[in-house]
Amino acid sequence: MTETTSVMRILIPMLGFGRAGGYRVLSELANAWIRAGHDVAFAVPATSEAPYFPTQAAIHWLDGKGARAPGAIGYGATGAGNLKALLGGMRRLHHNYDVVLANHSLTTWPVVLGGVPKRKRFYYIQAYEPEYYALERKPALWLASRLSYALPFRQIANAAIYRHALVRPIAIVPFGINLSVFTPRVPSERQPSDPLVIGCIGRSEPQKGTGYVLDAFTQLHARDPRHRLRVAYGNLPEGWSHEAVEIVVPRNDVELAAFYRSLDVLVAAGTVQHGAPHYPALEALASGVALVTTGFEPATADNAWLVPNRDASAIADTLETIATNPAEAAHRTERGVAAVAPFAWATVAEQALNTFRRFDEHRKAK
């Protein structure tokens, strides 16, 4: 790391691979860094499944003590066991890397306790995670997550809204999107009298807001029964059904992009951390789809429709407005497509690399 053109060796510790957007971010960052000529690897307990989002990075699979394991076994995961595996893995592996990038509040602890020097420690914060742990039900996880922000890391956040929670943020680096996959659909020729095809991402967590979308659609459908709702991945409330709702289960990003392009409008109604980046909002805008949201980056009043939080009636009224104003929908979606250009993976990955380089150069100049 002595020159801006030198090869960086980056290690990313994870408790396991998953299907949420944060895992895509890490895989895509790793892929972009590798394409730029750098050396990137994940350190992951072998209890994890194989990566859902493809990665070109090497994977150090770890047994229960952090020693080398032959590969993923996909079962036997425990919170304490995975932390112990990562702890051993950090002690064994960090000497071979210039940067160790913690990326979840719980992965910060094995990095610190595993002896990784402070100069190598970076913490990429993708969400304010204490909000996802109920204090009354998971007090230990809540406390460990909350305290992680006070640990001695160079903190990189993916949105400015997290500055209030951070001790020493050094940069804002948003997540990215593959603009060769999430491409704009053919411009719509909807007429004001045509039915609307609405979409949302089905998530069971209350803070994701799926319930408000379903309630809004029920109201809208009662006004005009021709409207339709498509829900990606299902996750509907138990016992809930509607004759005008279709469940779609994309198997990969190509199919997810096709799902977006099949819609007239997507609703992203999450209830927390407004102002943060949000994949459904970004993907919908990139796909040339009208967006209704409670307020996630990069949506603005110029390229989307912003609605009050936890207000199904406001969502229904906004959808009705979009249905009867296709010309305005077309104008805003054009602005939305332009707004996603700074989120291309190559751009985002270079921002992160420049952050690593800048800090290293500053340290060596002292």
DRENGUNU-516492 format. One record per residue (C-alpha): x, y, z. Coordinates in steps of 0.5 Angstrom, whole numbers, plus 500, padded with zeros to 3 digits. Layout:
XYZ;...
This chain:
500500500;506505499;503508492;496509489;498504484;500498489;496492490;492492496;491486500;484486503;481481508;473481509;471477515;464475515;459471520;456467514;454469507;446470506;441473501;440480504;443486500;449487504;452481502;451483495;455489497;461485499;461480494;461486488;466490492;470484492;469483485;470490483;477490487;479484484;478487477;482493479;488488480;487487488;488481492;481480496;479474500;473473505;474469512;468465514;466460518;465453515;458453518;455458512;452456506;456458499;455465497;449466494;452473490;457470486;464472488;471472485;475473491;478467495;474464501;478462507;473457510;474457518;473451523;470452530;477454532;479458526;483453523;483452515;476448513;475444507;469448505;462450506;458445510;452450511;449447518;451447525;451455526;451458532;452465534;458464539;461458535;461463529;464468533;470464536;471461529;472468526;477470532;481464531;481466523;483473525;489471529;491466524;490470517;491478518;498478518;497477510;493483509;493490509;486492510;481488515;474490513;469489518;462490516;457488521;457490528;459483531;464482526;468488529;469484536;473478533;477483529;479487535;480481540;484477534;490482535;489486528;493492528;489499529;492501522;489495518;482496521;476499517;469498519;464499513;457501516;451499512;446500517;445502524;444495527;442496534;435498531;435491529;436488536;430489541;433491547;428487551;429481547;436481545;440485550;447482549;446483542;444490542;449492547;455489543;452492537;451499540;458498543;462496536;461504534;466506540;471501538;478503535;476503527;477507521;469508520;466508513;459509513;454508506;450514508;451521512;445519516;449515520;454520522;450521529;452514531;459514529;465516533;470517528;467516521;472518515;468517509;461516506;462510501;455508498;453501496;453500488;449497483;450493476;448498471;449492466;443488469;439493472;437497466;431501464;425498461;422500454;418507456;411505458;405507454;400507459;394511459;391514465;385509464;390503464;390499470;397499474;402494476;405495482;410491486;414491492;419486495;416482501;420482507;417479514;421484518;416489521;420495519;421493512;414496511;411490507;404490511;403498509;404496502;399490502;394495506;395500501;393496495;387493499;385500499;387502492;384495489;377497492;377503488;379500482;379492482;383492475;390494479;395488480;400487485;406483484;410481491;417479490;419473494;413472498;413473505;406475506;403475513;400469515;393468513;393474508;391473501;388477495;386475488;389480485;396479488;402475485;408472488;414472484;421469486;427471482;433466482;438471481;439479479;437478472;431475474;430480479;431486474;426483470;421483476;422491476;421492469;415488469;412493474;409500473;411502480;415500486;413501493;419501498;415503505;421501510;419505517;426506519;433509517;430514512;435517508;440511508;441507501;436502500;437497494;429496492;429504491;436504487;434498483;427501481;430507479;435504475;430500472;426506469;420504474;416509478;418509485;414511491;418511498;418513505;425516503;431512501;437514498;437516492;430518491;428525491;421529490;424530483;425523481;420519486;414520490;415521497;410519502;409519510;412513514;407508516;401511512;398506508;392511506;398516503;401510499;394508496;392516494;399516491;398510487;392513484;395519483;401515479;395511475;392517472;398521471;403517466;406523463;409525470;411518472;415518465;418525467;420522474;423516472;427519467;430523472;431517476;435513471;440519471;440519479;443512479;449513475;454515481;452508484;456504479;460499482;467501479;465508482;463506488;469501489;474506487;471511492;473505498;480504495;481511495;479512503;484506504;490509500;488516503;489514510;495510509;499515506;497520512;499515517;506514513;507522512;507523520;
